[in-house]
Amino acid sequence: AQTVTQSQPEMSVQEAETVTLSCTYDTSESDYYLFWYKQPPSRQMILVIRQEAYKQQNATENRFSVNFQKAAKSFSLKISDSQLGDAAMYFCAYLNYGGATNKLIFGTGTLLAVQP
Amino acid sequence: NAGVTQTPKFQVLKTGQSMTLQCAQDMNHNSMYWYRQDPGMGLRLIYYSASEGTTDKGEVPNGYNVSRLNKREFSLRLESAAPSQTSVYFCASTHRAPGELFFGEGSRLTVL
């Protein structure tokens, strides 16, 4: 069975600085997707960024980028120029490629605080 | 934009009571999901419905039942609530894009 591990329960960053959140996963599959979801204090989860395992290029969405290391099964999220609105719980998630359903497997989350 | 709507947002139950969490989406999505979120455990899938008329168990289905009433609505029922079911429950839906789930705001349930 696949597992997702986030070893940093909490992180803190100064406004305008850069922070990296870590995620590792375990799978025997070769084709899959990886995601970062953000859960702000309002609780509603939103998708931040997605990475297809077959793509070597790291995904980027504005100030958010990932470092995908397939051999190491590592998928970290880098937030540049951190803003107060980035304060939230961040979840890493995994999905098998080609499945009939979007049954995501989530990590335990990293709570990010942004200091002004 | 309503998106995914869950009711109620807060509920307190006594052990043994029953209740139903309601979820409705207005995005014409085929698939719907119920997750529970517990501190230090992330989100765990309870049940899902890949399409109208079908439901399947997720990772932690014991103590729950679901109904996919129509394409819009997917309800979660606790027949005899237990303190272990104290949690925040999230409904989500999706159409096709892999992993792009749209979540409701959550329902905080406390079982005394």
Interface residues (C-beta under 8 A of the other chain):
Chain A: V4 Q6 P9 Y33 F35 S42 R43 Q44 M45 I46 L47 R50 F91 A93 L95 Y97 A100 T101 N102 K103 L104 F106 G107 T108 G109
Chain B: S31 Y33 G40 M41 G42 L43 R44 L45 Y48 A50 D56 G58 V88 F90 A92 T94 P98 G99 E100 L101 F103 G104 E105 G106
